[in-house]
Each structure stands twice: as structure tokens, then as C-alpha cells.
Amino acid sequence: MGIIEDGVFFDRTCVEIDISALKSNIEEIRRITRPEADIMAVVKADAYGHGAYEVAKTLLDNGADGLCIATIGEAVHLRQSGITSRLLILGGTDIVSYEDAVLYNIDLAIYDRESAVALSNEAVRQGRVCDIHIKLDTGMGRIGFPTDGTALQEIKEICSLPGINPYGIFSHFAVADTNDDEYTMKQYEAFVNTVEALKGMGVTFRKRHICNSAGIMRFPEMHMDMVRAGLILYGYKPEGCPEAYTDINLKPVMTWYAKVVHVKTVPEGTTVSYGRHFVAKRPTKVVTVSVGYADGLSRRLSNGFELLVNGERLPIIGNVCMDMCMLDATDMKGDVKPGDIVTIFGKGRSADELAKALGTISYEITCDVGKRVQRIFTN
């Protein structure tokens, strides 16, 4: 079995979740966030692949005020695991799930009258009150009421429905992680103007929130009553994001390991892996590694992308297989043997490298680490 530190073993592949790094990141976020603003930690998609319950508990114990998720299933899982903090579903929730939403005290995003009426009816039926967050579309083009003034009366009527408490109002930045600050400012102004117009109609909210990770780092004047921290919790900045308004020291939380399972030297002319796309041009030392595309190592990394073995970068040769891949260790300076640890990303190697090679973002890289990859929590 592989060993990543004293007493910590894994079989073929694992991700190490560094709880101390997670604690450090939430403390850094709290440090740079407006003191009066709550921090909602985004733990959707199994906390970006890190493990929702363990991550949620750590964040709540170290400065987070609540959690954001994407689905009713994610919310119910956290409730049934013992999480009692505020939970907000950021996207849409099907009406058939409103019974659980009310029962488990889950905040919902509301952006149309039909959903609001259905939620009101369910809350009244259960004799409960459900907190809602009105969603405004200020320029993301996804979900939300328009901010051109045409929805103000409808929002007011929704907020007066029985069984509903208009706790929050929010929107989402589209390009806060780019240099297009003019567009971000237009979004913010549209949001503020709509909130003020509703206030003039007697509709107020306890929490106004619009800042995502990039917004937290770049626009402290927009923190308002609440911010939503996502990627930066896990130690990464959005790719290409301009500098933060103040220094923030983020530490990658996830490190993905596999191990060497076989080493052999093959003669010139030998082909490696499916499709025979790699042909050895010399006697080649082939290292077989216990990770493949079923674990989340994309097949598009075949023939060239490098993995770290004993501190050296070795290129993948041939196609990545479902459960294994092969590396070329012919020019390796050190030794390599079965059982040696292989690092895909994390400590000493950013997930941004994989993202760049695949033409995507680090969010997708951590989320794509397969469920069969063991999660090991260290501190």
C-alpha cells in the first residue's frame, strides 16, 4: 500500500485533504472580508470534490457563517450528517422537493412567482416558515428576476406571501475574475438600484450578497452583508484573476496521489497502451501507475502530460487507460520502484497545470476526481 505520511496508507489512488490548509484559507478570507459581512462557504459538488461534510464542519468551526449548495440532495445530506447552520441552495429547486426544503429548514433561491406560491403553500401546510433569497439577474443571463424595474411589484407580492420570510437578495458576477471591471460595476449598480427601489416600496432584506471568490478578493466595497466564498476556500484563485486588493495567502487543500505498480524496460519498437500510439524509439523504462480516466485523470492527457515521481516529472506515454497509465522514466535521474508515490496535483504542483493542459479551469479538475478515489483527511 502507498504511504503519504506516517501511518496514512492508501491502496491504489487517493486524494489527501489538508484540513490545516482549509482552516488557513477560511481565516484568510475572514481577514480580508468586511467584518460586518457573513461568509457563506460554497460546498456544492461535494465541496468541489473535497468531501462536503468534513469540509463543511471544518469551515463552520473556523469562521464560516453558513453554507451554499446546489441541490436539495446536497442540503439534505448535510442536515442528516448533523450540520445545523444556514444552508442556501444557489440554483433552482424543483417544486416536488419543496417538502424537504421546508422540513429541513433550507433557504431557497426564488426567481419566479409560480415557485414562490408553491413554496408558500408547502410552508403553510407544514406550519413552518421558509427563508428565501430573491435572485436578480444583473448580467449573468442564467436565472433571476430582471433589474429593469418590471419585476418590482412581483417581488413585493412574493415577499408578502404567508410562510415565506424574505431573508436575502442576491446576484452573481459574470466577469469579476477578469479586467472587465466596467461590466462588474454595471452589475453591482443594477443590483443596488433594484434593492433600493424595493426598499422604497417597503421591501427589505437582512442579507444582500453579490460577491463570489473574485469579488471578495477584488471589491471590498461590494461585500455588503454577505459574501459567497468558493474556489478560494480550496486554495486556488480563478484563472487569470487580477490581483486582490490586499495580499491573501491561499494554500491548496487537495493533493492527488497514485503509486507505481510496475517498472520494466522495453526494447526499441515496443508499443505502449491502447491504439499503439506510442512506439519506443529506444530501450525505454516504462513505469505503470495506478490511476486512470475512471479516477478522473483525463484521457486527453495521454502522450505527453507529466506526473511527479520522487520529485521528477515523467511524461505519460500512450493512452491513459481506465485504471492505469504509463510513464517514461528512461531519463529519470533517481530510482523508481513499485510502491513509490506519484503526485498528479497538489503539493508542489498546481491543479492549474492540468486545467491549462485541458483547456479548462481548476474548479473542473478537483470536481472531476472520481468517487472511487479515496479521500484521506489529514491535519
N, C-alpha and C positions, 0 to 999 in steps of 0.2 A: 504493500500500500504506500501511497505517497505521503510525505510528511511536509507540511508547510511551516510548522514551528513545533517546539517541544510539546508532545502529547496530542497534537492535532493531526489526524490522519484522514485521507480520502482514498477512494477506490480508483476511479479512472479519471474523473474530472470534477472540479468543484470551483465555486467562487467563494472567496473569503470576504466577508462583510466586516469592515473595521469599525466597530462601534465607537472607538475613541475619535476616529476621523469624523464620524457623523455628529458626535457631540461638539467637536470643534467647529464644524460648519454651521450648525444652528446657533452657536454662541457668536460666531462672526456675523451672521445675518441679523441677530438681535442687536449687535453692537452698531451696525450701520443703518438700522431701521429706526424711523421716528419713534420715540419712546411711547407715544400715545397710541401707536398703531399695533393692532393684533397681528400675529403671524400665523397664517394658515399654511400648514405644511402639505404639499401635494404628494399623496402616496398612492395615486391611481396606478393601474397596471402593475400591481404587486410591488408598489414603491419603485417604479421604473426597473423592475426585475430584482430588487434587493431584498424583498421579503416584507410584506405590508405590516404584519402585526409587530414584529421585532423592531422595525424601523419606526413605526408609529409610537410605540411605547417609549423608545429612546428619545424621540423628538419631543413628546409631551412632557417627559421628565426633565427636559433641558431647555425649555423656553418657548416651545410652540404652544399656541392657544387653541388650536383646533386642526382639523384635517380636511383636505379636499380629495374627493374620489370621483370616479367617472360613472359608476354603475351602482344599481341597487344591490347587486350581489356583493360588490366590494364593501359596501357600507354595512350590510347585514353580517358579513364575515367578521368585520372589526367589532361590531356590537357583541356578537356571540363569543368573541375572544376576550371580552371584558373591557373594551375601550368605551369610556363614558363621555368623552369630550364632544364638542360640537363637530358634526360631520356635514359637509356640504357636497352635494352632487353637482358638478360644474356643468354637465350637459343635460340632455333631455332624459326624462324618465317616463316610461310608458304608463298609461293610466292604470293598467292591470296591476302595477306594482305599488300603487298608492297606499294600499292597505298596510304593506310592510313599511313604507316610508313613514307613515303616521305612527304605526305601532312602535317602531324602533327610534322614533324621535330624530329623524334625518331631515336636514334642511334641503329644500329643493330649489333649483333654478326655474323660474316661471317666465315665459315669454309669449303666452297666448291666453285668451280668455277661456277657451274650452278646457284646457288643462287646469286652470285656476278654479273653475267651477267644480270640476270633478274632484279636485283635492279638497276643496271646501266641504263638499258633500261627504267625503270619506272621513274627514276630521270630525265633523258634526256627528256622524254615525258612531264614531268611537268615543265621542265625548272628550276629544283632545284638541289641542291647538298645534298647528304645524307652522314652523318658521319658514318663510320663503325669502328668496333673494331675486328681485326683479332683474332680468338680464336685458341690457341695452346693446344693440349693435351699432357701435360707433365707427365701424370701418373694417371689421374683420370679415363681414359678409357670411357669417356662419349662422348663428341663432341670435335672437334678441329683438326687442321692440325697436322700431326706428326712432331716431333722435331729431326728427324734423318737426316735432310738435303734434303730429297726427295721432299719436298713441297716448297722449297725456290723460285724457278722460278715461280711456280704457284701463290704464294702470291705476288710476284713482279708484275706479269701481272695483277692481280686483283686490286692492288693498283694504277695502271695507267689507269683504266677504266674511261670513262667520267661519270660525275655525281656522282662520289664517292670520298670522302675525307678520307684517311686512318688516322683517328684521334687517334685510340688506338690499343693496342695489349695486350692480357691478357691470363691468365690461371687460374687454380683453384687448390688449395692444397687439397689433399685427407686425410692426417693424421696430419695436423698441430696442431690438438687438442689432440694429443697423444704424447707418448715419442719416437715415431719413427722419430726422427729428421734427421736421415741419409736419409730417403726417401724424406722428405721435402726438404732437401738440394739438393738432386739429381734433384728434380722437378725444384727448383729455378735455378740451374746451366743450366739445359736443356733450360729453358726459356731465361735466359740471353744470352746463346750461340746462340740461334736462332735469338734473337733480334740483336745481334752484327753481325751475318752473314748477315742479311738483311740490316743492316746499311752499311756494306761493299759493298753491291750491289746497294746502293743509295736509299734504302727504309727506311724512318724514321717515327716515330710516336710521337705525342705530349704527349701521356699518356701511360705509361707502368704500368700494375697493375696485381698483383697476390695474395695479402693478403686478406683473409677473416677475420672474427672476431678473430679467434685464431691466425692468422698471425699478425694481428695488435697488439695483446697483447704480443706475444712471440718473434717476429722477427722484431725489428725496423729497422734493416739494410736492410730489404726486402720491405720497404714501397714504394720505388721508387717514381713514380709521382702521384699515386692514390691508395687508399685503398677502400675496399668494406665492410662496417660495417653492419652486420646483427643482429644476436641474441643479441649481447651485447647492441644494442640500446634499447632493451626491458627489460634489467635488469638482464639477465642471461648469464652465461658462459657455453660453451659447456661442457656436462657431461664428467667428467674425465680429463678435460683440465689441463695440468701442469700450474704452477704458471706463471703469467705475468712477464715481465722483470722489471716492476715497479708497484707499487700499483695502482689499479683502483677501484674506489668506484661506483659500479653499484646498481641501485635501480629498483626493479620490477615495471613495469608500469601498468600491468593489475591485477586487483583483481576481482575475480568472486564471486558473491553473489547470494543466493536464500533466501527464507524465509520459516518459519514454517507456515503451513496452518492448521494443526490439531494435537492435542495431546490427547491420550487416553491410558488407562491401560487395557490390555487384560489378561485373565486368562491363567494359565498353560495349555499347549496343543494346544493353538491357533496357526494357521499357518499364515504366512505373505507373501504376494505378489504371483506373478505367479509361478506356479510349486510347491508351498508349500515346498520350500527348507529350510525355517526357521520354526522351531517349538519351541514355547516358553517353556522353561524348568522351568519357574517360572512366577508369575504375572509380566508382562513386560510393561513398559511405552513406547509406540510407538509414535514417532514423525514423521509426514509426511511432506516432504519438496518438494517445488515447482520446482524441476529440475529433468530431466531425460535424457535418452540417445538421444532423439531427440534434446536436447540442447547441446549435446556433452559430457555428463557425461557417460563414457563408461560402458556398461553392465558388463564388466569384473571386475568392482569394486564392484560387488554385494557381499553380505555376508562377511563383514569384514573391508573394507576400511573406514577410519574415516573422517568425516566432522566436522568443527568447529562451535559450537553453544554457544554463550555467553562465549567464551574463553575456552570451554571444548570440548574435542574430543569425538564424539559419533560414534559408528560403524554403517555402513549400514547393515540392516538385510533384508533377502530376496533378490529377484532380483530387480535391478534397472528397473523401468518401463519407458515407452516412455516419460512421462511428470512429473513423481514424483519418489521419492524414500523414504524409511522409515529408521529411525534410532532408536537405542535402548538407551533410556535415563534413564533406571532403576537406574543406579548407579550415575547419574548426581548429583553433589553436589549442584548446584544452581537450580533456577527455569527456566522453559521454557514454553512459551505460544505462541499461534498463533500471527504472525507478527514479531517474533524475527528473527534477521538476521542470516543466515547460510553462512559461508565462505568455498568455495571449494578450492581456492588457491589465493595467492597474499600476501597481508599484513599479516604478522605473519605466513605464511605457503607457502613454495615454490612450484611452479609448478613441480620442480624436484621430489617431493614426489610422485605425480601422475605418472610422467614418469617412475620412478623406479617401482612402483606397476604394471604398464602396460608393462614393458619391452621395453620402447621407450625413446624418448628424449623430452625435454621441447618444442622444436620447434613444434612438433606434438600436444602437449597439447594445446597451445594457438591457433594454426591454427584450431583445431577441435571444438572450442567454436562456437556453431551454429549461423546462421544468424538471427534466431528469438530471440536470446538473445540480449536485449537492450544494446547499447553502451552508456555510460554516461561519458562525458569528464569533469574532474574537474581539478582545479589548486590550 
